[in-house]
Amino acid sequence: MSFLSEVQENIKSLKQTVTRVKKQDGSITYHGHPLADPATCEQLSTVVYISGESSELCQYCSENGRNFNFGILASSITLDTYDTLIQHNWRRSGNYFYRPLNDASCCPQYSTRLDVDLFKANKNQKKVLRRMDNYLKGAPNASNRNKSKNTSKCKSEQVLQLETELQQVVSIIFMSPGYIQYEYKGMINCTIRKKRKGSDVSNGNYYSNIAKALSGKYKIDANILADIICDRVKFCTTAIDGIIHVTVDEESSVNSRSTSETYTSEVRTEPDKNLEIVTGEALFDEESFNLFQKYQKEIHHNNNLTKENYISWLITSPIVTHDPAYGTYHTKFILDTILIGVAVWDILPSGLVGVYFFYDPDFRKVSLGIYCCLIEIKWLQNNRNKNCKYIYMGGYVPHCSKMMYKVDFYPTEILDEATYEWKFVDRQMMQDIVNGHFHQVKKDRDEEKPINTSNYNFVIGSISASLEELEPEDTNAYKTKLQTFTRLVDIESVGEITYELT
């Protein structure tokens, strides 16, 4: 069973779920656990059930390893408790909160955040903003304007994606002490070209001379660098005389080429477009659900997600608060009258948590993912309270090209699990991360001190209870899970949380 499936099954097992509903008059009501209902208690409470460890096959590498998580199911959670979890590498999926167990997992997941007061857009991020601006104005794509017909219009979507991955891998190589010991500056054009008719295609039908380009700029042996790149990039077939050979599916290239040409034509001829960005309560609507299904099918090749999955994953939220400035919200990107993207945000006292973002794959050319991150930054700068200044961008996995954008936002911070301190990303840290030397988590599970359960609040349903009411075997198992949870949140206020025993 996949991790997502386990999450969905765990959510189903909750007997009562807190739902935060905004009425037409603007008032907030809660449905679910009585301990979380403002109508029945003066102070909002966190009520959780500790589900314990789970594992899944690693999705980030091809080593057939497993990633491990420790999870809790929250009937309700206060802003302070949620903020504490975020500071300790926890994530939310519906009512399920989980923390990656990096000391046991195949590929560690590093928690990242960005201080919006310090953010400075780089050349690539400014390019994304210009590209969207040009698209909305009906102008030609700036990146295509000065390129020849053969290298821009006729490139398939697959080739463009391969060029992006090649660029990201080259960046990693230059930050890895085990590979190239040179200072890497700026963006290098990692172009992939189609071989001419009559060329030998036994090693691939496309090629890249990026190794030779870098060789001339940094005085590196092109053959050595080409071999290193081929070793790190899956789609590269081989390297011969400093040239990297690539195999591309010709059929998919033909199919996507017509899409690329249509896009360019539309940009040149259509009148100005209007992009409306609307933030509102996280409520279900068919248009968003249909877009979610399309995104999952085309991007993640997942055809099995139902309406129930969508609601439990991206609509249901256990956050309880009297202040409507905080909670779970959906931000919709509406192009004229068409919904092209939805961002799911959790707004906390310390910042904005990017829970999930899905978009229309037909608009991937305008880099909606990076554009959404830039909108999050702008939104927080304009709408925040005094101390609400961080964008929590979720997990970063080294060597995963799809996550490289997270450390591309300057200045990104990464959580050190050994000290629970946020540290700014620099060249040395990237070297340590790539080589697995950053924040070695202490493997002290067997050395944990016994806990005093008299300091904890337990309930069965909504009635106060004690661990002794469980069977002895269940009591010991729950104590073990409680002990692990206490270590993974590393706080003294765990006694303020109410724990469900069943």
Secondary structure, 3 states (H helix, E strand, C coil): CCHHHHHHHHHHHCCCCCEEEECCCCCEEEECCHHHCCCCCCCCCCEEEEEEEEEEECCCCCCCCEEEEEEEEEEEECHHHHHHHHCCCCEEECCEEEEECCCCCCCCCEEEEEECCCCECCHHHHHHHHHHHHHHHCCCCHHHHCCCCCCCCCCCHHHHHHHHHHHHHHHHHHCCCCCCCCCCCCCCCCCCEECCCCCCCCCCCEEECHHHHHHHHHCCCHHHHHHHHHHHCCCEEEEECCEEEECCCHHHHHHHHHHHHHHHHHHHHCCCCCEEEEEEECCCCHHHHHHHHHHHHHHCCCCCCCHHHHHHHHHCCCECCCCCCCEEEEEEEEECCEEEEEEEEEEECCEEEEEEEEECHHHHHHCHHHHHHHHHHHHHHHHCCCCCCEEEEEEECCCCHHHHHHHHCECEEEEECCCCEEEECCHHHHHHHHCCCCCCCCCCHHHCCCCCHHHCEEEECCEEECHHHCCHHHHHHHHHHHHHHHHHHCCCHHHHCEEECC
